Amino acid sequence: MQATQAVARRESRAWQSALDRALSAHDSEDALARYPHVAFAFPSASPNPYSRDYPLLDYRELKEWATSRGWRVRPAPERAPANEKYSPPVRFTRLPRGGARRASGPGRH
């Protein structure tokens, strides 16, 4: 079990690195990522009740990670195909300069 968790953490970090590289290379203020890709980077400990193909997304961990890199994150259900209603794309929006520091300041969690 412990080895499985270590592999899962290593795979999660690899997905996070790929997401970080993609966002760093993105020039516009908004970016969309497919739900499964983000869910593999930030998997929840809870099982995904809607799919066995990818984990449930841990939005709290994702938000902390994104904010620390200067992005705000939220679901984009308006961009989801009808058959992906429970796994909409994830929208990343650049924070104003200094936004990452403000968002993680005192009283913010």
Rosetta blueprint (number, residue, H / E / L):
1 M L
2 Q H
3 A H
4 T H
5 Q H
6 A H
7 V H
8 A H
9 R H
10 R H
11 E H
12 S H
13 R H
14 A H
15 W H
16 Q H
17 S H
18 A H
19 L H
20 D H
21 R H
22 A H
23 L H
24 S H
25 A H
26 H L
27 D L
28 S L
29 E L
30 D E
31 A E
32 L E
33 A E
34 R L
35 Y H
36 P H
37 H H
38 V H
39 A H
40 F H
41 A H
42 F L
43 P E
44 S L
45 A L
46 S L
47 P L
48 N L
49 P L
50 Y L
51 S L
52 R L
53 D L
54 Y L
55 P L
56 L L
57 L E
58 D L
59 Y H
60 R H
61 E H
62 L H
63 K H
64 E H
65 W H
66 A H
67 T H
68 S H
69 R L
70 G L
71 W E
72 R E
73 V E
74 R E
75 P E
76 A L
77 P H
78 E H
79 R H
80 A L
81 P L
82 A H
83 N H
84 E H
85 K L
86 Y L
87 S L
88 P L
89 P L
90 V E
91 R E
92 F E
93 T E
94 R E
95 L L
96 P L
97 R L
98 G L
99 G H
100 A H
101 R H
102 R H
103 A H
104 S L
105 G L
106 P L
107 G L
108 R L
109 H L
